Amino acid sequence: MDKLKRNERIAGIMYILTTNPNKVFTYGYFSELFKVKKPSISGDISIMKELVVKLDIGHIETIPGANGGVRFSPNMRKKDVENLLLEICAELSKDERLIPGGFIYMMDILYTPRIIKNIGKIFANEFVKNDIDYVVTIETKGIPIALMTAEILNVPLIIIRKNMKITEGPAVNINYLSGSNKTIQTMSLSKRAIKEGSKVLIIDDFMRAGGTVKGMKEMMREFNAEVAGVGIFISTKNPEKKLVEDYVSLIRLEKIDEEKNEIILIPNFKQLKQFR
């Protein structure tokens, strides 16, 4: 690579950092890549730190020590978070999304990359300081949100199965009580999935009473893993007392009226750090 001007070098470093969120790069890596001395890279990073703050797109952290370096943690602007959640609420509140039985059709939302990537950014920003080792979810609808969250946190995704695959080897199986329909169900996870003593973030797409999330927390205890956070895309207003506490829900389902063909959802801004 030919020697680049400072502005070209900064653009290159910014691209690498922003496309690899929360991954630590050493100064030596950039020094060798751009064929300049480390003090020059340090100066570039200082300029970039000020820039991302001005643009309000995240923050660049410098990590001291022999194993240190620099990493970028993305963030969504407060106004962008507000607009996204209001957009989702408006779309999911359309009467044609009502499914018999009091359900809402939302598969298209859960599989739209633009929306899910930004939801992942919101959750990642909410829990980035919790030193997460794994993001954990249960199959299947919560997987896209959990995957995006894991990508931005730069940690592996663990998927708890409802039906264990023989190819995953010996598994831990637990029974749990579904809080919504009061039925006994089973969840399974490979014994090799999580290292003992890890810190995990539980992500799920929907929570009514909290039985599934409670089951996932009980599963984590089987692995001696600490649940460092719980993120829920949509939670219901009722029942008010859930089977779990200390969770962050982005949207609250206030009401479903099948007779009137009415769905009411509102953003849960008060639960987010940016809005407190």
N, C-alpha and C positions, 0 to 999 in steps of 0.2 A: 504493500500500500504506500502510495506517495504521501509525503508529509502534508498534512492538512492545516489550513488556517484555523485560528481559535474558534471562529463562529461555526465552521464546518465540524470541528471536533466536538463542540458542545452539542450540535444537532445530532451527531452520531451517538454520543453518550446518552443523550436524552431518549433517543429511539430505543437503545438497548435496555435502559432502565424501565421505561414505560411499557415495553412489550414483555418484560419479565418482572411483574410486580412482586415485591417483598422477597426477591432473590438478592443475596449479598454478592456483590462484585468487588474484588480487591482493587486497590489503586494500581497494583502491579499488572493486573489484567489489562486495564485501559492504557497503562504506560507502554506495555509491549504491543498492544494492538495499534496504537497511534504513533508509536516510536517517538515518544517525548518523555521527559523526566517526570517523576511523581509530583514534584511541586507544581508543575504546570497543570496536571490533572486536578490537584487540590484546588487551584485557582478556578478551573472550569466548574468544579462541583459547587464552589461558593456562589458563583454567578447563577447556577441552576437552582440552588436552594432558594434564592431570593425570587427567581422567576416563578417557580411553582406556587409559592405563597401568594404572589401578586395575581396569578391566574386562578388561584383557589381550586387547584386540581389535585391536591394531595400534599405530601411532604417528602423531602429527601433527608434520610438519616445517615449520618456518618458514624461508623462503629469503630472505636479505638482498639488497639491491641494487635497482636501478631495474626490473629484470625479475623480481624476486622475488615472494614471496607465501606461500601456505600450501598444503600437500597432505597427504592422508591415505593411508597405506599399510596395508591390512588385514592381519591375521594371524589364524591359528587357534590357540586355546589348545592347549597341549601335550597335555592330556587329550583334547581333541576330535580332534586328529590321531591319537592312539593308538587311540581308539575307532573312528574312520573306517577306518583301515587294517586293524584287526582284523575289522571288519564285512565289508569287501571280501574279505579272505582267507577268512573263514568261508563267504561266499556262493559264491565261485569254487571252493572246494574240494569242493562237493557233487558226488557221483559222476555225477548226471544231466547235468552240464555237459561231461563227457568226450566228445570227438568222435573218431571213428576217424582214426588217423594221428598220435595224440598231441597233439591240439589241445584248447583250452578254449573253450567258447562264452562270450563276455563282451560281446557287442554291447549287451545290455540295460544292463549296468553303464556302458559307454562312452557311452550315450545317455540316462542319467538325470541331469537338470540338477542336482539337489541334490549328487550325488556328484561330478560333473565340475567343478562350480563350486568345490567345496572342494579338489579335487585341484589346480585352477588356483591357488588361494590358497597351497597348500603350495609349489608350484613358484615362484610369484611371490615369496613370502617368502624362498625359498632363494637367488634370484638378483637381488633388487631392487637390491642395492648394486653390481651389475655394469654399470650404465649401458647397459642393453639398448636397441637401436634397433628390432629386429625379432624376432619369434618365428617360427621356421622349422620346418615339419614336411613329411612326405610323405603323399600321399593313400593311404588314406582314413580308416582307423580312428583315427589319431592326431589328426585334425582337431578333434574336440570338446574334448579336453584342451588342445591348443595354443591354440584360440580363447579358452577361459576364462582361460588364463594370459596371453594377449595383452591381454585386456580389463582384467585387474587390473593389469598393468604399464603399461597405457595406451599400447601400441605396436601397429603393424600386424602382421597375420598374413600370412606368406608360405607358399604351398603349392607344394611341388615336385611336378610331375606325372610319372606313369609313361607317360602318353600325352598329348603336348602338344596343346593346342587351337589351331587356326589363328587364332582371334580374339585370341590373346594376343601375336601378332606374332613377330618374330625371337627365337630362344631359344638358350640354351646347353645342349648335350646332352652327358652323360658316361655312359660305361659303368662299371659297378661289379660286383664279385663278391659275390654273396650268401653271407654267411658260414655260413648254415645248410644250404643245398642245393648250394652251390658252382656256381651257374649265373650266367652273365653277363646282367645286366639293364641297362636304360637309364632314366635320370631326366633330366627337362628343366625348365628354368626360364626365364621370359621375361627378356630382357636388360634390361628396364626395371624389374624387380622390386625390386632392392636397390641403394642408392647405395654407391659405392665407399668403402671405409674404415669401413663400419658395423660395429657390434658386434651379434652375433646370439645368440639362445638357441635351441638345437635341442631339440625335444620330440618324443618318439615313444611309442607305446603299448606296444611289446613289443621286446625285444632278446634274441636267442639268442647269436650269435657277434659281432654288431656290424657286419656288412658294410654294412647299409643306412645306419647312422649314419656309418660311415666314408665312404661315398659322398656323404652330405650335407655332410660336412666338406670333402671334395674339391671339391664344387660351390661352397662358400663361398669357397674359394681362387680360383676362377675370377672371382669378383666382388671380390677383394681385401677380403673381409669377415673380421673376426675372430670366431671362435667363442668367446664368453665364457662358455659353459656348455652342458651337455647334461643334459636331464632325461628319465628313462625311467619309465613307469608300472610295468611288470613286466619284470624281467630273469631269465634262467635261471641256476641255479647252475653248470651245465656248458654249454659249456666254461668253466673258471675263467679262462683267459686269453682275453680278448676282443680284437677287432681295434681297439678304442678304449679309452682310459683316461680318467680324470677325468670320470666321469659320476655323476649322482645317481639312484639307482633306489629307488622307494618300496616295492616289493614284490619278493621273490625267489621264483622257482619252484624249489623244492627237488627235486621228483620228480613224474613222471607214470608210473603203472604201469597199463597197459591191461588186463593180465591180472587184477589185483586190483581194477580200477576205482577207482584211488586217485589223488588229486591233493593235493599238499602245498605250500602257499604260506605264507610268513612275512613280516611287515613288516620292512623294512630300516631300522629306527630309527637304527642307528649312522651311517648316511650323512646324516642330517638334522641341521642345526645345533642345533635345539632339544634333541636327545637326546645331544649330544656332551659 
